[in-house]
Amino acid sequence: GDEEAVIKTLVSATQRMVSDDELGILFLQVGNDANAEKFLERVDNQLKSKGAKFDIVARCKLEDVEDKSAQELLSMAFTN
C-alpha cells in the first residue's frame, strides 16, 4: 500500500546519502488519528530494520511544538 511505498522511498533516499546530516525529515502529526500515529511511529522506529542506511525521520505532535521556532523545528528534523 501507500504506507509501504513511503517507507521504501525513504529507505531508498538513505542509500544515496553519504552522511546522516544530508537529510532530515520531521513529521508533525496534526490531530489524534490513531492509525496515523501508528504509521508515523513505524516510519520513525523501523527505517533501519527495513534497510535504511541512516535514521532520517523524527516525529512529534503539533501541540508539542507550537512554541518552537522554525530553527528549533529544523534542528529537530536532524535529531533522532
C-alpha positions in Angstrom: 0.0 0.0 0.0 0.9 3.6 0.1 2.4 3.3 3.6 4.9 0.8 2.4 5.7 2.9 -0.6 6.6 5.8 1.7 8.9 3.6 3.7 10.5 2.2 0.6 11.1 5.7 -0.8 12.7 6.9 2.5 14.9 3.8 2.7 16.0 4.4 -1.0 16.8 8.0 -0.2 19.1 7.0 2.6 21.0 4.6 0.3 22.2 7.6 -1.8 23.4 9.5 1.3 27.0 9.7 2.5 26.3 11.1 6.0 23.2 11.4 8.2 23.3 15.2 8.1 22.3 15.4 4.5 18.6 14.8 5.0 16.3 15.0 8.0 12.5 14.7 8.0 10.3 15.8 10.8 6.7 14.6 10.6 4.3 16.8 12.6 1.1 15.0 13.4 -2.0 17.2 13.4 -4.9 15.7 15.3 -5.1 12.4 17.1 -5.8 9.8 14.5 -4.6 6.5 16.0 -3.8 5.0 12.6 -1.7 8.0 11.5 0.2 7.9 14.8 0.9 4.1 14.4 2.2 4.7 10.9 4.4 7.7 11.9 5.8 5.6 14.8 6.7 2.8 12.3 8.4 5.2 10.0 10.3 6.7 12.9 11.4 3.5 14.5 11.7 0.9 11.8 13.5 2.5 8.9 16.9 0.9 9.8 15.3 -2.5 10.1 13.8 -2.0 6.6 17.3 -1.4 5.2 17.8 2.4 5.7 21.4 3.5 5.9 20.5 6.3 8.3 17.6 7.1 10.6 16.4 10.3 8.9 13.0 10.6 10.4 11.7 12.2 13.6 8.1 12.8 14.6 6.1 14.7 17.1 2.6 16.1 17.6 1.8 19.6 16.5 0.7 20.7 20.0 4.2 19.7 21.3 6.0 22.2 19.1 3.6 25.1 18.9 6.1 27.3 20.9 9.1 26.2 18.8 10.8 28.5 16.3 11.5 27.5 12.8 15.1 27.0 13.6 14.3 24.7 16.5 12.0 22.6 14.2 14.7 22.3 11.7 17.1 21.1 14.3 14.5 18.5 15.5 14.5 17.0 12.0 18.2 16.2 12.3 18.0 14.9 15.9 16.7 11.4 16.1 
